[in-house]
Amino acid sequence: MDDKLKQRLIGALVLIIAAVVFLPMLLSGQDETVSVEVEAPEQPVMSSEPIESAAPIELSAPEPVNDIPEAEGIPLPVEEEVAEPAISEAPVAEPVLAPEPEAAPAPVAPTATQGDWVIQLGSFSAVANAEGFKQKLVEQGYNAYTVTAQADGKEITRVYVGPLLDRESANRVRDELSRRHETKGFVTAFDAASGKR
């Protein structure tokens, strides 16, 4: 048998089966309308009597108090001027490379009295690259610093910006840095007391 003839016969058979299944449903002629009766609740009974307004209350004028006893035994609170801590950017010490990685002191990150969030912008295996990136950030006005750490037996230098007071401002600074430097930093928690991220 010819392939075209087979395809035509199969197509005709499919159309006949579809007509047998769907035509009775379409031509049943019965409109299945359902009528639902809903009873509305009765209208609440409202009294038509007018509401009496309350009589106005007359208040007497407050009497001035002239005799105020002075408390002699109670000291008045003294307002002290609290000096705000001066924020200065301390230069970060270059890590000393020693033959043993445990003996290399990690640079001390500038600590802030407040701030719980920092932005990690990158991890560099070359200290010079990390310091160059940090210096570029400092020149642009960011509080940037580096931290040396061990990862997979290798010494890496991470570049951070912060600390910032809240996560929203840290996210804003991260987005700004992402646009300026085409880097994808991430916001992480910062413990100001211990300097841990």
Backbone hydrogen bonds in HBPLUS format (Angstrom, degrees):
<---DONOR---> <-ACCEPTOR-->    atom                        ^
c    i                          cat <-CA-CA->   ^        H-A-AA   ^      H-
h    n   atom  resd res      DA  || num        DHA   H-A  angle D-A-AA Bond
n    s   type  num  typ     dist DA aas  dist angle  dist       angle   num
A0006-LYS N   A0002-ASP O   3.03 MM   4  6.36 152.2  2.11 148.2 156.1     1
A0007-GLN N   A0003-ASP O   2.99 MM   4  6.26 161.9  2.03 151.6 155.9     2
A0008-ARG N   A0004-LYS O   3.01 MM   4  6.22 153.4  2.08 144.7 151.8     3
A0009-LEU N   A0005-LEU O   2.95 MM   4  6.16 157.4  2.00 148.5 154.5     4
A0010-ILE N   A0006-LYS O   2.96 MM   4  6.17 162.5  1.99 153.4 158.0     5
A0011-GLY N   A0007-GLN O   3.00 MM   4  6.10 158.3  2.04 143.6 149.8     6
A0012-ALA N   A0008-ARG O   2.92 MM   4  6.10 158.1  1.97 147.0 152.8     7
A0013-LEU N   A0009-LEU O   2.95 MM   4  6.12 157.8  2.00 146.5 152.7     8
A0014-VAL N   A0010-ILE O   2.99 MM   4  6.21 155.6  2.05 148.5 154.6     9
A0015-LEU N   A0011-GLY O   3.05 MM   4  6.29 158.0  2.10 147.4 153.0    10
A0016-ILE N   A0012-ALA O   2.99 MM   4  6.23 153.4  2.06 148.6 155.8    11
A0017-ILE N   A0013-LEU O   3.05 MM   4  6.26 162.3  2.08 149.3 153.7    12
A0018-ALA N   A0014-VAL O   2.99 MM   4  6.17 160.4  2.03 149.1 154.7    13
A0019-ALA N   A0015-LEU O   2.96 MM   4  6.13 154.4  2.03 143.8 150.7    14
A0020-VAL N   A0016-ILE O   2.96 MM   4  6.20 156.2  2.01 149.4 155.6    15
A0021-VAL N   A0017-ILE O   3.05 MM   4  6.27 150.0  2.14 147.1 154.7    16
A0022-PHE N   A0018-ALA O   2.92 MM   4  5.98 173.0  1.93 155.9 158.1    17
A0023-LEU N   A0019-ALA O   3.01 MM   4  5.35 155.7  2.07 134.7 142.2    18
A0026-LEU N   A0022-PHE O   3.11 MM   4  6.39 154.3  2.18 153.2 160.7    19
A0027-LEU N   A0023-LEU O   2.89 MM   4  5.94 156.5  1.95 160.2 166.0    20
A0103-ALA N   A0100-GLU O   3.23 MM   3  5.60 141.1  2.39 107.7 117.3    21
A0104-ALA N   A0101-PRO O   3.35 MM   3  5.48 155.1  2.41 102.2 109.1    22
A0116-ASP N   A0164-LEU O   2.95 MM  48  6.17 130.7  2.20 152.6 152.8    23
A0190-PHE N   A0116-ASP O   2.72 MM  74  4.76 148.0  1.82 127.5 126.1    24
A0117-TRP N   A0164-LEU O   3.21 MM  47  5.15 153.8  2.29 146.3 149.2    25
A0164-LEU N   A0117-TRP O   2.66 MM  47  5.15 155.9  1.71 150.2 159.1    26
A0118-VAL N   A0188-THR O   2.95 MM  70  5.55 165.5  1.97 163.0 167.9    27
A0188-THR N   A0118-VAL O   2.87 MM  70  5.55 164.3  1.90 160.7 165.1    28
A0119-ILE N   A0161-VAL O   2.87 MM  42  5.17 159.5  1.92 150.1 157.0    29
A0161-VAL N   A0119-ILE O   2.90 MM  42  5.17 141.8  2.05 138.7 150.9    30
A0120-GLN N   A0186-PHE O   2.94 MM  66  5.53 159.4  1.99 163.2 158.0    31
A0186-PHE N   A0120-GLN O   3.06 MM  66  5.53 149.4  2.16 141.5 149.0    32
A0121-LEU N   A0159-VAL O   2.87 MM  38  5.65 161.8  1.90 158.3 164.3    33
A0159-VAL N   A0122-GLY O   2.90 MM  37  5.43 159.2  1.94 152.8 157.4    34
A0124-PHE N   A0157-THR O   2.73 MM  33  5.11 168.0  1.74 143.8 147.6    35
A0157-THR N   A0124-PHE O   2.74 MM  33  5.11 165.1  1.76 152.4 157.8    36
A0130-ALA N   A0126-ALA O   3.27 MM   4  6.66 160.4  2.32 150.5 155.5    37
A0131-GLU N   A0127-VAL O   2.88 MM   4  6.11 164.3  1.91 157.0 161.3    38
A0132-GLY N   A0128-ALA O   2.91 MM   4  6.03 153.2  1.99 143.6 151.1    39
A0133-PHE N   A0129-ASN O   3.00 MM   4  6.21 159.6  2.04 148.3 153.2    40
A0134-LYS N   A0130-ALA O   2.89 MM   4  6.08 158.2  1.94 148.8 155.5    41
A0135-GLN N   A0131-GLU O   2.87 MM   4  6.02 158.5  1.92 146.0 151.6    42
A0136-LYS N   A0132-GLY O   3.03 MM   4  6.24 152.3  2.11 143.3 150.5    43
A0137-LEU N   A0133-PHE O   3.08 MM   4  6.37 152.1  2.16 145.1 152.2    44
A0138-VAL N   A0134-LYS O   2.92 MM   4  6.23 155.7  1.98 151.9 159.0    45
A0139-GLU N   A0135-GLN O   2.95 MM   4  6.15 157.7  2.00 148.9 154.4    46
A0140-GLN N   A0136-LYS O   3.23 MM   4  6.46 132.3  2.47 133.3 145.0    47
A0140-GLN N   A0137-LEU O   3.10 MM   3  5.10 131.3  2.35  94.3 107.6    48
A0142-TYR N   A0137-LEU O   3.05 MM   5  5.47 163.2  2.08 149.5 144.6    49
A0141-GLY N   A0138-VAL O   2.97 MM   3  5.11 159.2  2.02 107.0 112.5    50
A0162-GLY N   A0143-ASN O   2.98 MM  19  5.61 163.2  2.01 153.9 156.2    51
A0145-TYR N   A0160-TYR O   2.95 MM  15  5.44 153.6  2.02 145.8 151.3    52
A0160-TYR N   A0145-TYR O   2.83 MM  15  5.44 175.2  1.84 170.8 172.3    53
A0147-VAL N   A0158-ARG O   2.93 MM  11  5.25 147.7  2.04 143.3 153.0    54
A0158-ARG N   A0147-VAL O   2.79 MM  11  5.25 168.4  1.80 158.8 156.3    55
A0149-ALA N   A0156-ILE O   2.86 MM   7  5.49 163.2  1.89 159.7 164.9    56
A0156-ILE N   A0149-ALA O   2.85 MM   7  5.49 168.0  1.86 160.4 164.6    57
A0151-ALA N   A0154-LYS O   2.82 MM   3  5.31 163.8  1.85 155.7 161.0    58
A0154-LYS N   A0151-ALA O   2.97 MM   3  5.31 162.3  2.00 114.2 119.9    59
A0170-ALA N   A0166-ASP O   3.14 MM   4  6.40 153.2  2.21 145.4 153.7    60
A0171-ASN N   A0167-ARG O   2.81 MM   4  6.06 152.2  1.88 149.4 156.6    61
A0172-ARG N   A0168-GLU O   2.98 MM   4  6.29 152.4  2.06 145.8 153.3    62
A0173-VAL N   A0169-SER O   2.97 MM   4  6.20 163.0  2.00 149.7 153.5    63
A0174-ARG N   A0170-ALA O   2.90 MM   4  6.06 156.9  1.95 146.0 153.1    64
A0175-ASP N   A0171-ASN O   2.96 MM   4  6.17 159.8  2.00 147.0 151.7    65
A0176-GLU N   A0172-ARG O   2.97 MM   4  6.23 156.3  2.03 147.5 154.3    66
A0177-LEU N   A0173-VAL O   2.84 MM   4  6.08 160.3  1.88 152.8 158.0    67
A0178-SER N   A0174-ARG O   2.84 MM   4  6.04 149.0  1.94 146.5 155.9    68
A0179-ARG N   A0175-ASP O   3.08 MM   4  6.36 150.3  2.17 143.9 150.6    69
A0180-ARG N   A0176-GLU O   3.01 MM   4  6.28 160.6  2.05 148.8 154.5    70
A0181-HIS N   A0177-LEU O   2.87 MM   4  5.78 168.6  1.88 152.6 155.6    71
A0182-GLU N   A0178-SER O   2.93 MM   4  4.90 124.4  2.25 125.6 132.8    72
A0191-ASP N   A0196-LYS O   2.81 MM   5  5.28 169.7  1.82 163.6 167.1    73
A0195-GLY N   A0191-ASP O   2.65 MM   4  5.38 137.7  1.82 151.6 165.4    74
